[in-house]
Amino acid sequence: MEKWKKNLYVVFFAQMIAITGMSFIVPFLPFYVRQIGITDVKMAAQWTGWIMSAPALVMVIASPLWGFLADRVGRKPMVERALFGSSIVIFLMAWASNIQQLLFLRLLQGLLTGTVAACIALISASSPSKKMGFSLGLLQTGVFLGTFLGPLLGGISADILGFRNSFKITAVLLFFAGWLVFFLVEENFSPSGAKKNNIVFNKIKALIFTDKLIPIMFFVLFIFRFSIKLITPIISLFVEMIAPNSNHVSVLTGIMFALTGLMSAFSAMNIGKLIENAPSKNILLLIISLIGSGFFFLAQGFVINIVQFAFLRLCLGLFYGAITPIVNTIISLSTPLKHQGKIFGVSSSITFLGSVFGPITGGYIMVQFNISTVFILAGSLLLITGLIFPIFVEKIKILTFFRLKND
């Protein structure tokens, strides 16, 4: 098997395991916040927003630094750092006794983690440009399979084994993924020559703003992540509201995440093939995906039972899953190989900004208005982005979007 394929499949599997672990805790985190002392429902929603935003807040600063380091020492060490670091910190979360300790550990997690960006940089550097759409699509499929398996298994684990044991399981999964990368991934890394940081920064800044498509993609990533994360701190409470007689809210929440993750994995896997075969249609596909995601998010604000909610979550995944592979492919093919670590570091920071402000805003909106308003806002933002997106790209020629790099 060719080395790039071996790396791709190993990282795909490791990424799937890592995201399964990361999303393992999502269904029960609001209830864990209650368990360690925050009993008021609205305060629990606000604190959950802060707890979920905390890693991303640190990642905004740390991610570009890890990206610069990746271009100096290699992408593989950055993947290992993210996996092993996350494993240790999440293991410690099982012993948090109050909300302040949990918040500190989540901030520390943000400093050490960043698996998705590290894996994207590694695969982008090792895959042929003609296979970039397939490679990044498969990698994103691993992410969505993880978001399918993680909440589902996490909800079951929380109900059967308890919250603290579920954190320990998460840590074991991440540690195992780290060892897979350590033993099986091969990287022939040649560091670029030493340069002054201000010169490198100026080159990256020039690259971002010379190719007008890159800042547009950054904007799309921010809006997309912000909208997705708006509902993260309140979805468990929403499920509790529309299924008031259920004794297994964590499991139901896990199923809701799993439905979206499963359909997203299907979408990401197939969109990668479509990108490879028809790159000129990427912009149209991205517009359709944004509008479709916005519509099905908005509709969730009007459901009255769990069956309606499950159907809309399933439909959401079909459009939601296509956005990230398309955007990452465009960024990768628009960036010289030697600068990809830095560009994906900046891309990650933009994404993490959405992850910072999304949960905080979602918790605040719930307190000030109601849960349904959070879904309506998330859907409206994606719809508007999809509708105005063609205005920003109308005058940019498609050929400049997809400059093929030397294999």
C-alpha positions in Angstrom: 0.0 0.0 0.0 1.2 3.5 -0.8 2.5 5.5 2.2 -0.1 8.3 1.8 -2.9 5.7 1.8 -1.6 4.0 4.8 -1.3 7.3 6.7 -4.8 8.3 5.6 -6.4 5.1 6.8 -4.6 5.1 10.1 -5.3 8.8 10.8 -8.9 8.3 9.7 -9.3 5.5 12.3 -7.4 7.4 15.0 -9.5 10.5 14.3 -12.7 8.5 14.5 -11.7 7.1 17.9 -10.6 10.5 19.2 -13.8 12.2 18.2 -15.8 9.3 19.6 -14.0 10.0 22.9 -14.3 13.8 22.7 -18.1 13.6 22.0 -18.6 10.9 24.6 -19.2 13.5 27.3 -21.5 15.8 25.3 -24.9 14.2 26.2 -24.3 14.3 29.9 -22.1 17.4 30.5 -25.0 19.6 31.5 -26.1 17.0 34.0 -22.5 16.6 35.3 -22.5 20.4 35.8 -25.6 19.9 38.0 -24.0 17.0 39.9 -21.0 19.1 41.0 -23.1 21.9 42.4 -25.0 24.0 39.8 -28.6 22.9 40.3 -30.6 25.7 38.8 -31.6 24.8 35.2 -30.8 28.2 33.6 -27.6 28.6 35.5 -26.6 25.1 34.5 -27.2 26.1 30.8 -25.0 29.2 31.3 -22.2 27.3 33.0 -22.4 24.5 30.4 -21.9 27.2 27.8 -18.8 28.4 29.5 -17.5 24.9 30.1 -17.9 24.0 26.5 -16.4 27.2 25.3 -13.4 27.1 27.5 -11.1 24.8 25.4 -11.9 26.8 22.2 -11.0 30.0 24.0 -7.5 28.8 24.6 -7.2 27.2 21.2 -7.8 30.5 19.5 -4.3 31.5 20.7 -2.7 28.1 20.9 -3.7 26.8 17.5 -1.6 29.1 15.3 1.4 28.5 17.6 1.0 24.7 17.2 0.6 25.3 13.4 3.9 27.2 13.2 5.6 24.5 15.3 4.1 21.8 13.0 6.0 23.4 10.0 9.2 23.3 12.1 9.1 19.9 13.7 6.5 18.0 11.7 2.8 17.3 11.7 2.9 13.8 13.3 4.3 15.1 16.7 1.4 17.6 16.7 -1.2 14.9 16.3 0.5 12.9 19.1 0.6 16.0 21.3 -3.1 16.6 20.8 -4.2 13.0 21.5 -2.0 12.2 24.5 -2.5 15.7 26.0 -6.3 15.4 25.8 -6.2 11.9 27.3 -4.4 13.1 30.4 -6.6 16.1 31.0 -9.9 14.4 30.4 -8.9 11.6 32.8 -8.4 14.3 35.5 -11.9 15.6 34.8 -13.3 12.5 36.4 -12.1 13.8 39.8 -13.4 17.4 39.5 -15.3 18.2 42.7 -16.6 21.7 41.7 -17.3 23.8 38.7 -14.1 25.8 39.0 -11.9 22.7 38.8 -13.8 21.5 35.7 -13.5 24.9 34.1 -9.7 25.0 34.7 -9.3 21.5 33.2 -11.3 22.4 30.2 -9.0 25.5 29.7 -6.0 23.2 30.0 -7.5 20.8 27.5 -7.7 23.7 25.0 -4.0 24.4 25.4 -3.0 20.8 24.6 -5.6 19.5 22.2 -6.6 20.3 18.6 -6.8 16.9 17.0 -8.8 17.8 13.9 -6.5 20.6 12.8 -3.4 18.5 13.4 -4.8 15.6 11.4 -5.9 17.8 8.5 -2.4 19.3 8.3 -0.8 15.8 8.4 -3.0 14.4 5.7 -2.8 17.5 3.5 0.9 17.3 3.5 1.1 13.6 2.6 -1.8 13.2 0.1 -1.4 13.9 -3.7 -3.3 17.1 -4.7 -5.5 15.1 -7.1 -6.7 13.0 -4.1 -7.1 15.9 -1.7 -10.9 16.0 -1.9 -11.1 12.2 -1.3 -8.5 12.3 1.6 -10.1 15.3 3.4 -13.6 13.9 2.8 -12.6 10.6 4.3 -11.0 12.3 7.2 -14.1 14.3 7.8 -16.1 11.1 7.6 -14.0 9.9 10.6 -15.0 13.0 12.5 -18.7 12.5 11.8 -18.6 8.8 12.6 -17.0 9.8 15.9 -19.9 12.3 16.5 -22.3 9.5 15.7 -20.7 6.9 18.0 -19.5 9.2 20.8 -22.8 10.7 22.0 -24.7 7.4 21.5 -22.2 5.4 23.6 -21.6 8.3 26.0 -25.3 8.6 26.8 -25.5 4.8 27.4 -22.4 4.9 29.5 -23.6 7.8 31.6 -26.8 6.0 32.5 -25.1 2.7 33.2 -21.6 3.5 34.5 -22.1 7.1 35.7 -20.6 10.4 34.6 -17.1 10.0 36.2 -16.4 6.6 34.7 -17.4 8.0 31.3 -14.6 10.5 31.5 -12.2 7.7 32.2 -13.4 5.8 29.1 -12.9 8.9 27.0 -9.3 9.2 28.2 -8.6 5.6 27.3 -10.0 6.0 23.8 -7.8 9.1 23.2 -4.7 7.3 24.5 -5.3 4.4 22.2 -5.7 6.7 19.2 -2.4 8.4 20.1 -0.6 5.0 20.1 -2.0 4.2 16.7 -0.5 7.3 15.2 2.8 6.8 17.1 3.4 3.3 15.8 1.7 3.3 12.3 2.0 6.7 10.7 5.1 7.5 8.7 6.2 11.1 8.0 9.2 12.1 6.0 9.4 15.7 7.2 11.8 18.3 6.0 11.6 21.5 8.0 11.7 24.8 6.1 14.8 26.9 6.7 14.8 29.1 9.8 13.1 32.4 9.3 12.3 35.4 11.5 8.8 35.1 12.8 7.8 38.5 11.5 8.8 37.6 8.0 6.9 34.3 8.2 3.8 36.2 9.6 3.9 38.7 6.8 4.1 36.0 4.2 1.1 34.2 5.7 -0.8 37.5 5.9 0.0 38.2 2.3 -1.1 34.7 1.3 -4.4 34.9 3.1 -5.4 38.3 1.6 -3.9 37.8 -1.9 -6.1 34.7 -2.5 -9.4 36.2 -1.7 -11.1 32.9 -1.4 -9.2 32.0 1.8 -10.7 34.7 4.1 -14.1 33.9 2.6 -13.6 30.3 3.7 -12.5 31.5 7.1 -15.7 33.5 7.4 -17.8 30.5 6.4 -16.1 28.3 9.0 -16.7 30.8 11.7 -20.4 31.2 11.0 -20.8 27.4 10.6 -19.1 26.6 13.9 -20.8 29.4 15.8 -24.2 28.2 14.6 -23.5 24.6 15.4 -22.2 25.4 18.9 -25.1 27.7 19.7 -27.2 24.7 20.5 -24.6 22.5 22.2 -25.1 23.6 25.8 -28.9 23.4 25.6 -29.7 20.4 23.5 -29.8 18.0 26.5 -32.2 20.4 28.3 -34.3 20.7 25.1 -34.6 16.9 24.9 -35.6 16.9 28.5 -38.3 19.4 27.7 -39.9 17.6 24.7 -39.6 14.1 26.3 -40.5 15.0 29.9 -41.5 11.5 30.9 -38.3 9.8 29.8 -35.9 8.4 32.4 -33.1 8.2 29.9 -32.5 11.7 28.7 -28.7 11.2 28.3 -29.4 8.2 26.0 -32.0 10.2 24.0 -29.6 13.1 23.7 -26.9 10.8 22.5 -29.3 9.4 19.8 -30.1 12.9 18.6 -26.4 13.6 18.1 -25.8 10.2 16.6 -28.5 10.6 14.0 -26.9 13.8 12.7 -23.4 12.3 13.0 -24.4 9.2 11.0 -25.9 11.1 8.1 -23.0 13.6 8.2 -20.6 10.7 7.8 -22.5 9.5 4.8 -22.5 13.0 3.3 -18.8 13.7 4.0 -17.8 10.4 2.4 -19.7 11.0 -0.8 -18.9 14.7 -1.1 -15.2 13.8 -1.2 -15.7 11.8 -4.3 -17.9 14.5 -5.9 -15.3 17.1 -5.1 -12.6 15.0 -6.8 -14.7 14.4 -9.9 -16.2 17.9 -10.3 -14.2 20.6 -8.5 -15.9 23.4 -10.4 -19.1 22.7 -8.6 -17.7 23.1 -5.1 -19.1 26.6 -4.7 -22.6 25.5 -5.7 -22.4 22.5 -3.4 -21.3 24.7 -0.5 -24.2 27.1 -1.0 -26.7 24.3 -1.1 -25.2 22.8 2.0 -25.3 26.1 3.9 -29.0 26.7 3.0 -30.0 23.2 3.7 -28.3 23.2 7.1 -29.9 26.5 8.0 -33.4 25.4 7.0 -33.3 22.2 9.1 -31.7 23.9 12.1 -34.4 26.6 12.0 -37.2 24.0 11.8 -36.0 22.3 15.0 -37.1 25.3 17.0 -40.7 24.5 16.3 -40.8 20.7 17.1 -43.2 19.5 19.8 -42.0 15.9 20.3 -38.9 13.8 20.1 -39.9 12.0 16.8 -40.1 15.3 14.9 -36.8 16.4 16.4 -35.1 13.1 15.4 -36.3 13.4 11.8 -35.0 17.0 11.5 -31.6 16.0 13.1 -31.3 13.2 10.5 -32.0 15.6 7.6 -29.7 18.2 9.0 -26.7 15.8 8.8 -27.1 15.3 5.0 -26.3 19.0 4.5 -24.2 19.7 7.6 -21.7 16.9 6.7 -20.7 18.4 3.4 -19.6 21.9 4.5 -16.3 21.2 6.3 -14.8 18.8 3.6 -15.5 21.3 0.8 -14.1 24.3 2.8 -10.9 22.4 3.9 -10.3 21.1 0.3 -10.5 24.7 -1.1 -8.1 26.0 1.6 -5.7 23.1 1.1 -5.5 23.5 -2.7 -5.2 27.2 -2.3 -2.2 27.0 0.0 1.5 26.1 -0.7 2.5 22.9 1.0 5.2 24.6 3.1 2.6 26.9 4.6 -0.2 24.5 5.2 0.5 24.0 8.9 0.3 27.7 9.5 -2.8 28.3 7.4 -4.7 25.4 9.0 -3.5 26.8 12.4 -5.2 30.1 11.5 -8.2 28.3 10.1 -8.5 26.4 13.4 -8.3 29.6 15.4 -11.2 31.1 13.3 -13.2 27.9 13.9 -12.4 27.9 17.6 -13.6 31.5 17.8 -17.0 30.2 16.8 -16.7 27.5 19.4 -16.0 30.1 22.0 -18.8 32.4 21.3 -21.4 29.9 20.2 -22.0 28.0 23.5 -21.8 31.2 25.6 -24.3 32.9 23.3 -26.6 29.9 23.2 -26.7 29.7 27.0 -27.3 33.5 27.3 -30.2 33.4 24.7 -31.9 30.6 26.6 -31.8 32.5 29.8 -33.1 35.8 28.2 -35.6 34.2 25.8 -36.2 30.5 25.5 -34.7 27.3 24.0 -36.5 27.5 20.7 -35.0 30.9 20.0 -31.5 29.3 20.0 -32.4 27.0 17.1 -34.1 29.8 15.2 -31.0 32.0 15.4 -28.6 29.2 14.4 -30.7 28.3 11.4 -31.1 32.0 10.3 -27.4 32.6 10.4 -26.6 29.6 8.1 -29.5 30.5 5.8 -28.3 34.1 5.4 -24.7 33.0 4.9 -25.8 30.6 2.1 -27.8 33.3 0.4 -25.2 36.1 0.5 -22.2 33.8 -0.2 -22.5 34.0 -4.0 -22.1 37.8 -3.8 -18.6 37.4 -2.3 -17.4 34.8 -4.8 -19.1 36.0 -8.0 -16.0 37.9 -9.4 -13.4 35.3 -8.4 -12.5 32.9 -11.2 -12.9 29.2 -10.4 -9.4 28.4 -11.8 -7.8 30.5 -9.1 -9.6 28.6 -6.4 -8.0 25.3 -7.3 -4.3 25.7 -8.0 -2.9 22.2 -7.9 0.3 21.8 -5.9 3.1 19.6 -7.0 2.7 16.1 -5.6 
